[in-house]
Amino acid sequence: MTPTPTPAPIRFGYGTNGLTDLRLDDALALLADLGYDGVGLTLDHMHLDPLAPELAARTRQVGRRLSQLGLDVTIETGARYVLDPRRKHGPSLLDPDPAGRAVRAELLVTAVRVAAELGAHAVHCFSGITPDGTSPDTAWQRLTESLAPVIDAAATAGVPLAVEPEPGHLLSTLADFHHLRRVLGDPSPLGLTLDIGHCQCLEQSSPADCVREAAPWLRHVQIEDMRRGVHEHLPFGDGEIDFPPVLDALAATGYRGLTVVELPRHSHAGPDLAERSLDFLRKALPSAPDTLLPAGGARC
C-alpha cells in the first residue's frame, strides 16, 4: 500500500519572464524583499543570456547572488526569441530541419548545465507546435529523438527535466506527457511541469484533480489564473480558478519544489503583480500550520 505523502510547505517563486523590464539583479532583490522562496529563471537575452560569452562565469555570479538572497531556483526555457529573432520559440524540438532541432536540444543541454551549477531543482521545457504538413507520428519521433541527449545530460547532472504540457503544442495535455514517458521508456530524469492555468484551460479534470493525478511526476509547478478554453495567463482573481483546493492538493502531494507565478505578458506591471500575487497565494493557502514556512525558517 502506497503511503500518503507528508504535507509539504508550499514554496512560491516568481518567473523572471514576468519581470523583463528589470535587470536580473534587481528582479532577484525584489523577490527576496517581497518574501518569495525562489525564482523561475528564464534563460534569455536580458536575464542570464545562454548564448552570450562567459556563461559559466556569469552563472557563478548569479549563483552567489541567489545564495546571498536565500532564493532557490528553477531554470525555465520559454524565451520567445532567444534562438531565432524572427520565429517565436523557433527552432523547436519538432523543427523540420534536423540542424534546427539540434540547436534547440543544445540550448536545453546548456540549461541543464546552468541548473546544475545553480543547484536548481528542475529544468523546464516543452515540445513546440507541430509544423504544418507534419504527421503526428513524425512529430512524436522528432520529439523523442531530440530529447534523448537532453535526458542523458539531465541524468549525468542529476537535474530533473520537467516537460510542460502547453496548449496548442504537440504535447498539450497530461495524457500526452504520459505518452511521451512511455515511448521513452520512463527514464528517471523525465518529470512534469504542471501549469495550473493550463489545467483550467483544457484538461477534463479540475486543476485540483490534475495536481493529484500528476503528483508522482511533479518536478515543477507554474501557477496563474485562467479561463476555460482561453490560453491567456491572468493575474489572480481575473480568471475562474478556485485556488484554495488547488493549493491544498499541492501540499498533500509532498511536492517540495517551487510553485512559480507565470505572468509573461505582464512585465509592465511586474513589481506590483509580484507583490499582489504572493499576498493572494498566501491568503489562499490551506489552514494547516505546516504549509507555510515562517520567516527565516528552515527550507527543505
TORKEKOL-665980 format. One record per residue (C-alpha): chain; x, y, z; residue number from 1. Coordinates in Angstrom, 2 decimals, always signed. Layout:
BEGIN
SITE,ch,X,Y,Z,i
SITE,A,X,Y,Z,NUM .
...
% end
This chain:
BEGIN
SITE,ch,X,Y,Z,i
SITE,A,+0.00,+0.00,+0.00,1 .
SITE,A,+1.48,+3.36,-1.07,2 .
SITE,A,+1.96,+5.71,+1.90,3 .
SITE,A,+0.24,+9.08,+1.81,4 .
SITE,A,+2.80,+11.87,+1.13,5 .
SITE,A,+3.53,+14.15,+4.06,6 .
SITE,A,+2.03,+17.63,+3.51,7 .
SITE,A,+4.81,+19.91,+2.34,8 .
SITE,A,+5.34,+23.64,+2.76,9 .
SITE,A,+4.34,+25.36,-0.46,10 .
SITE,A,+7.28,+27.44,-1.62,11 .
SITE,A,+6.43,+30.24,-4.00,12 .
SITE,A,+8.55,+31.74,-6.74,13 .
SITE,A,+8.01,+34.31,-9.47,14 .
SITE,A,+9.09,+33.93,-13.08,15 .
SITE,A,+11.63,+36.37,-14.50,16 .
SITE,A,+9.71,+36.25,-17.78,17 .
SITE,A,+7.23,+38.48,-15.94,18 .
SITE,A,+9.97,+40.89,-14.85,19 .
SITE,A,+11.72,+41.56,-18.15,20 .
SITE,A,+11.79,+45.32,-17.59,21 .
SITE,A,+14.06,+44.79,-14.59,22 .
SITE,A,+17.74,+43.90,-14.53,23 .
SITE,A,+18.17,+40.37,-13.22,24 .
SITE,A,+19.89,+41.51,-10.03,25 .
SITE,A,+17.08,+43.99,-9.35,26 .
SITE,A,+14.46,+41.31,-10.04,27 .
SITE,A,+16.09,+38.86,-7.63,28 .
SITE,A,+16.40,+41.51,-4.92,29 .
SITE,A,+12.74,+42.45,-5.38,30 .
SITE,A,+11.56,+38.85,-4.99,31 .
SITE,A,+13.68,+38.29,-1.90,32 .
SITE,A,+12.43,+41.51,-0.36,33 .
SITE,A,+8.81,+40.55,-1.01,34 .
SITE,A,+9.32,+37.20,+0.70,35 .
SITE,A,+9.42,+34.75,-2.21,36 .
SITE,A,+11.22,+31.46,-1.65,37 .
SITE,A,+12.69,+31.34,-5.14,38 .
SITE,A,+12.66,+32.33,-8.76,39 .
SITE,A,+11.77,+30.76,-12.08,40 .
SITE,A,+14.76,+31.95,-14.11,41 .
SITE,A,+14.11,+32.07,-17.86,42 .
SITE,A,+17.36,+31.99,-19.81,43 .
SITE,A,+17.01,+34.95,-22.17,44 .
SITE,A,+18.98,+37.85,-23.61,45 .
SITE,A,+18.08,+40.15,-20.70,46 .
SITE,A,+18.42,+37.57,-17.91,47 .
SITE,A,+21.44,+35.23,-17.97,48 .
SITE,A,+21.76,+35.04,-21.76,49 .
SITE,A,+22.63,+31.42,-22.59,50 .
SITE,A,+24.32,+32.38,-25.87,51 .
SITE,A,+26.50,+35.28,-24.70,52 .
SITE,A,+30.19,+34.84,-23.85,53 .
SITE,A,+31.44,+33.71,-20.43,54 .
SITE,A,+28.22,+31.93,-19.46,55 .
SITE,A,+29.97,+29.87,-16.78,56 .
SITE,A,+31.35,+32.95,-15.03,57 .
SITE,A,+28.04,+34.78,-15.26,58 .
SITE,A,+26.23,+31.72,-13.91,59 .
SITE,A,+28.54,+31.54,-10.90,60 .
SITE,A,+27.86,+35.21,-10.23,61 .
SITE,A,+24.10,+34.61,-10.32,62 .
SITE,A,+24.58,+31.63,-8.05,63 .
SITE,A,+26.36,+33.76,-5.48,64 .
SITE,A,+23.58,+36.33,-5.63,65 .
SITE,A,+20.88,+33.69,-5.18,66 .
SITE,A,+22.74,+32.35,-2.17,67 .
SITE,A,+23.10,+35.83,-0.64,68 .
SITE,A,+19.36,+36.43,-1.05,69 .
SITE,A,+18.29,+32.98,+0.14,70 .
SITE,A,+16.44,+32.22,-3.11,71 .
SITE,A,+16.01,+28.78,-4.64,72 .
SITE,A,+15.74,+28.50,-8.41,73 .
SITE,A,+14.32,+26.53,-11.28,74 .
SITE,A,+15.51,+27.04,-14.86,75 .
SITE,A,+12.87,+27.83,-17.46,76 .
SITE,A,+13.46,+27.74,-21.22,77 .
SITE,A,+10.45,+29.52,-22.66,78 .
SITE,A,+12.26,+32.59,-24.01,79 .
SITE,A,+10.40,+33.65,-27.14,80 .
SITE,A,+13.19,+34.73,-29.48,81 .
SITE,A,+16.44,+33.64,-27.85,82 .
SITE,A,+17.39,+31.35,-30.76,83 .
SITE,A,+15.66,+32.99,-33.71,84 .
SITE,A,+14.79,+36.72,-33.82,85 .
SITE,A,+12.04,+36.09,-36.38,86 .
SITE,A,+10.28,+32.97,-35.11,87 .
SITE,A,+8.67,+32.74,-31.69,88 .
SITE,A,+10.06,+29.69,-29.87,89 .
SITE,A,+11.90,+28.69,-33.02,90 .
SITE,A,+13.52,+26.41,-33.88,91 .
SITE,A,+11.69,+23.85,-31.78,92 .
SITE,A,+12.31,+20.21,-30.98,93 .
SITE,A,+9.87,+19.44,-33.83,94 .
SITE,A,+11.53,+21.62,-36.49,95 .
SITE,A,+11.63,+20.03,-39.98,96 .
SITE,A,+15.33,+20.91,-40.17,97 .
SITE,A,+17.47,+18.47,-38.14,98 .
SITE,A,+20.01,+21.24,-37.56,99 .
SITE,A,+17.27,+23.41,-36.06,100 .
SITE,A,+16.16,+20.62,-33.73,101 .
SITE,A,+19.77,+20.13,-32.67,102 .
SITE,A,+20.12,+23.84,-31.82,103 .
SITE,A,+17.07,+23.66,-29.56,104 .
SITE,A,+18.31,+20.47,-27.92,105 .
SITE,A,+21.71,+22.06,-27.31,106 .
SITE,A,+20.01,+25.02,-25.62,107 .
SITE,A,+18.27,+22.59,-23.29,108 .
SITE,A,+21.56,+20.80,-22.58,109 .
SITE,A,+23.05,+24.20,-21.74,110 .
SITE,A,+20.08,+24.87,-19.44,111 .
SITE,A,+20.79,+21.59,-17.65,112 .
SITE,A,+24.41,+22.65,-17.09,113 .
SITE,A,+23.30,+26.04,-15.76,114 .
SITE,A,+20.77,+24.34,-13.49,115 .
SITE,A,+23.43,+22.01,-12.10,116 .
SITE,A,+25.74,+24.96,-11.37,117 .
SITE,A,+22.95,+26.86,-9.59,118 .
SITE,A,+21.56,+23.88,-7.69,119 .
SITE,A,+18.21,+24.30,-9.44,120 .
SITE,A,+15.50,+21.78,-8.64,121 .
SITE,A,+14.50,+21.26,-12.30,122 .
SITE,A,+14.84,+22.39,-15.91,123 .
SITE,A,+11.56,+23.22,-17.61,124 .
SITE,A,+10.91,+22.66,-21.34,125 .
SITE,A,+8.11,+22.00,-23.82,126 .
SITE,A,+7.61,+20.22,-27.14,127 .
SITE,A,+6.72,+23.03,-29.53,128 .
SITE,A,+3.93,+23.34,-32.09,129 .
SITE,A,+3.65,+20.65,-34.76,130 .
SITE,A,+4.86,+22.21,-38.04,131 .
SITE,A,+2.45,+22.40,-40.96,132 .
SITE,A,+2.46,+19.26,-43.06,133 .
SITE,A,+3.97,+17.12,-40.30,134 .
SITE,A,+2.14,+13.95,-39.28,135 .
SITE,A,+1.65,+13.18,-35.58,136 .
SITE,A,+3.86,+10.09,-35.85,137 .
SITE,A,+6.68,+12.12,-37.38,138 .
SITE,A,+6.31,+14.85,-34.77,139 .
SITE,A,+6.49,+12.38,-31.89,140 .
SITE,A,+9.52,+10.70,-33.43,141 .
SITE,A,+11.29,+14.05,-33.74,142 .
SITE,A,+10.44,+14.92,-30.15,143 .
SITE,A,+11.72,+11.67,-28.68,144 .
SITE,A,+14.92,+11.78,-30.73,145 .
SITE,A,+15.56,+15.45,-29.90,146 .
SITE,A,+15.06,+14.89,-26.17,147 .
SITE,A,+17.45,+11.93,-25.98,148 .
SITE,A,+20.66,+13.97,-25.47,149 .
SITE,A,+18.86,+16.31,-23.08,150 .
SITE,A,+17.68,+13.42,-20.92,151 .
SITE,A,+21.22,+11.99,-20.95,152 .
SITE,A,+22.58,+15.36,-19.81,153 .
SITE,A,+19.94,+15.59,-17.09,154 .
SITE,A,+20.82,+12.10,-15.85,155 .
SITE,A,+24.52,+12.97,-15.72,156 .
SITE,A,+23.87,+16.27,-13.93,157 .
SITE,A,+21.28,+14.85,-11.55,158 .
SITE,A,+18.78,+17.54,-12.52,159 .
SITE,A,+15.19,+16.57,-13.44,160 .
SITE,A,+13.88,+17.58,-16.87,161 .
SITE,A,+10.32,+18.83,-16.38,162 .
SITE,A,+8.28,+18.80,-19.59,163 .
SITE,A,+5.29,+21.15,-19.70,164 .
SITE,A,+2.02,+20.35,-21.48,165 .
SITE,A,+1.37,+23.54,-23.42,166 .
SITE,A,-1.94,+24.39,-25.16,167 .
SITE,A,-1.53,+24.23,-28.93,168 .
SITE,A,+1.66,+22.17,-28.77,169 .
SITE,A,+2.18,+18.55,-29.76,170 .
SITE,A,+2.44,+17.73,-26.06,171 .
SITE,A,-0.51,+19.68,-24.73,172 .
SITE,A,-2.14,+17.52,-22.04,173 .
SITE,A,-1.26,+15.26,-19.15,174 .
SITE,A,-2.21,+12.31,-21.36,175 .
SITE,A,+0.38,+13.48,-23.90,176 .
SITE,A,+3.02,+13.64,-21.17,177 .
SITE,A,+2.31,+10.05,-20.22,178 .
SITE,A,+2.52,+9.04,-23.89,179 .
SITE,A,+5.98,+10.62,-24.11,180 .
SITE,A,+7.03,+8.96,-20.87,181 .
SITE,A,+6.01,+5.53,-22.14,182 .
SITE,A,+7.60,+5.99,-25.57,183 .
SITE,A,+10.90,+6.98,-23.96,184 .
SITE,A,+10.81,+4.03,-21.58,185 .
SITE,A,+10.03,+6.09,-18.47,186 .
SITE,A,+13.54,+7.48,-17.93,187 .
SITE,A,+14.15,+8.57,-14.34,188 .
SITE,A,+15.21,+12.17,-15.18,189 .
SITE,A,+11.95,+12.84,-17.02,190 .
SITE,A,+9.29,+14.62,-14.99,191 .
SITE,A,+6.45,+17.05,-15.40,192 .
SITE,A,+5.94,+20.79,-15.25,193 .
SITE,A,+2.30,+21.28,-14.28,194 .
SITE,A,+0.86,+24.68,-15.16,195 .
SITE,A,-2.27,+25.19,-13.08,196 .
SITE,A,-3.77,+27.63,-15.56,197 .
SITE,A,-3.34,+25.16,-18.40,198 .
SITE,A,-5.31,+22.61,-16.38,199 .
SITE,A,-8.19,+25.07,-16.21,200 .
SITE,A,-7.80,+25.88,-19.89,201 .
SITE,A,-8.06,+22.44,-21.44,202 .
SITE,A,-7.87,+19.43,-19.11,203 .
SITE,A,-11.05,+17.48,-18.41,204 .
SITE,A,-10.24,+17.21,-14.71,205 .
SITE,A,-10.34,+20.18,-12.35,206 .
SITE,A,-6.99,+21.84,-11.54,207 .
SITE,A,-7.01,+20.27,-8.06,208 .
SITE,A,-7.67,+16.83,-9.53,209 .
SITE,A,-4.90,+17.42,-12.09,210 .
SITE,A,-2.49,+18.06,-9.21,211 .
SITE,A,-3.49,+14.81,-7.55,212 .
SITE,A,-3.25,+12.85,-10.80,213 .
SITE,A,+0.16,+14.34,-11.64,214 .
SITE,A,+1.67,+14.01,-8.17,215 .
SITE,A,+4.12,+11.13,-8.83,216 .
SITE,A,+5.74,+13.00,-11.72,217 .
SITE,A,+5.68,+16.60,-10.43,218 .
SITE,A,+9.06,+18.26,-10.76,219 .
SITE,A,+7.98,+21.88,-11.30,220 .
SITE,A,+4.74,+23.86,-10.90,221 .
SITE,A,+3.65,+27.08,-12.58,222 .
SITE,A,+0.63,+28.99,-11.37,223 .
SITE,A,-1.61,+31.81,-12.57,224 .
SITE,A,-5.30,+32.37,-13.19,225 .
SITE,A,-7.01,+31.35,-16.44,226 .
SITE,A,-10.40,+30.78,-18.04,227 .
SITE,A,-11.74,+27.61,-19.58,228 .
SITE,A,-10.78,+27.28,-23.25,229 .
SITE,A,-8.73,+30.51,-23.38,230 .
SITE,A,-4.95,+30.28,-23.16,231 .
SITE,A,-4.30,+33.62,-21.52,232 .
SITE,A,-2.21,+33.90,-18.34,233 .
SITE,A,-4.14,+36.17,-15.97,234 .
SITE,A,-3.40,+37.80,-12.61,235 .
SITE,A,-5.04,+36.01,-9.70,236 .
SITE,A,-8.70,+36.86,-9.40,237 .
SITE,A,-9.14,+37.68,-13.09,238 .
SITE,A,-9.90,+34.11,-14.14,239 .
SITE,A,-12.03,+31.19,-12.99,240 .
SITE,A,-9.76,+29.04,-10.79,241 .
SITE,A,-10.67,+28.29,-7.17,242 .
SITE,A,-7.19,+28.29,-5.66,243 .
SITE,A,-7.57,+27.01,-2.07,244 .
SITE,A,-8.44,+23.45,-3.23,245 .
SITE,A,-5.52,+23.56,-5.70,246 .
SITE,A,-3.01,+24.57,-3.04,247 .
SITE,A,-4.48,+22.06,-0.60,248 .
SITE,A,-3.99,+19.30,-3.18,249 .
SITE,A,-0.47,+20.50,-3.92,250 .
SITE,A,+0.53,+20.50,-0.25,251 .
SITE,A,-0.87,+16.98,+0.14,252 .
SITE,A,+1.32,+15.60,-2.67,253 .
SITE,A,+4.51,+16.25,-0.73,254 .
SITE,A,+5.92,+18.24,-3.67,255 .
SITE,A,+8.88,+20.28,-2.42,256 .
SITE,A,+9.91,+22.26,-5.48,257 .
SITE,A,+8.93,+25.81,-6.31,258 .
SITE,A,+5.45,+26.92,-7.35,259 .
SITE,A,+6.23,+29.77,-9.72,260 .
SITE,A,+3.87,+32.58,-10.69,261 .
SITE,A,+3.80,+32.69,-14.51,262 .
SITE,A,+2.72,+36.06,-15.94,263 .
SITE,A,+4.95,+36.54,-19.01,264 .
SITE,A,+2.79,+39.23,-20.62,265 .
SITE,A,+2.61,+41.47,-17.57,266 .
SITE,A,+6.17,+42.75,-17.19,267 .
SITE,A,+4.93,+46.33,-17.46,268 .
SITE,A,+3.38,+45.81,-14.02,269 .
SITE,A,+5.79,+43.14,-12.78,270 .
SITE,A,+6.84,+44.57,-9.40,271 .
SITE,A,+3.26,+45.35,-8.39,272 .
SITE,A,+1.93,+41.99,-9.59,273 .
SITE,A,+4.73,+40.12,-7.83,274 .
SITE,A,+3.65,+41.70,-4.54,275 .
SITE,A,-0.07,+41.20,-5.15,276 .
SITE,A,+0.41,+37.61,-6.31,277 .
SITE,A,+2.26,+36.50,-3.21,278 .
SITE,A,-0.33,+38.14,-0.98,279 .
SITE,A,-3.13,+36.37,-2.87,280 .
SITE,A,-1.45,+32.97,-2.73,281 .
SITE,A,-0.66,+33.21,+0.97,282 .
SITE,A,-4.29,+34.02,+1.73,283 .
SITE,A,-5.38,+31.03,-0.37,284 .
SITE,A,-3.09,+28.57,+1.44,285 .
SITE,A,-4.53,+25.64,+3.40,286 .
SITE,A,-5.01,+26.42,+7.05,287 .
SITE,A,-2.62,+23.72,+8.31,288 .
SITE,A,+0.23,+25.44,+10.16,289 .
SITE,A,+2.99,+23.49,+8.39,290 .
SITE,A,+2.05,+24.57,+4.86,291 .
SITE,A,+3.87,+27.89,+5.06,292 .
SITE,A,+7.36,+28.40,+6.37,293 .
SITE,A,+7.86,+31.19,+8.91,294 .
SITE,A,+10.27,+33.96,+8.09,295 .
SITE,A,+13.78,+32.63,+8.44,296 .
SITE,A,+12.55,+29.04,+8.82,297 .
SITE,A,+14.49,+26.07,+7.52,298 .
SITE,A,+13.88,+25.12,+3.90,299 .
SITE,A,+13.76,+21.64,+2.52,300 .
% end
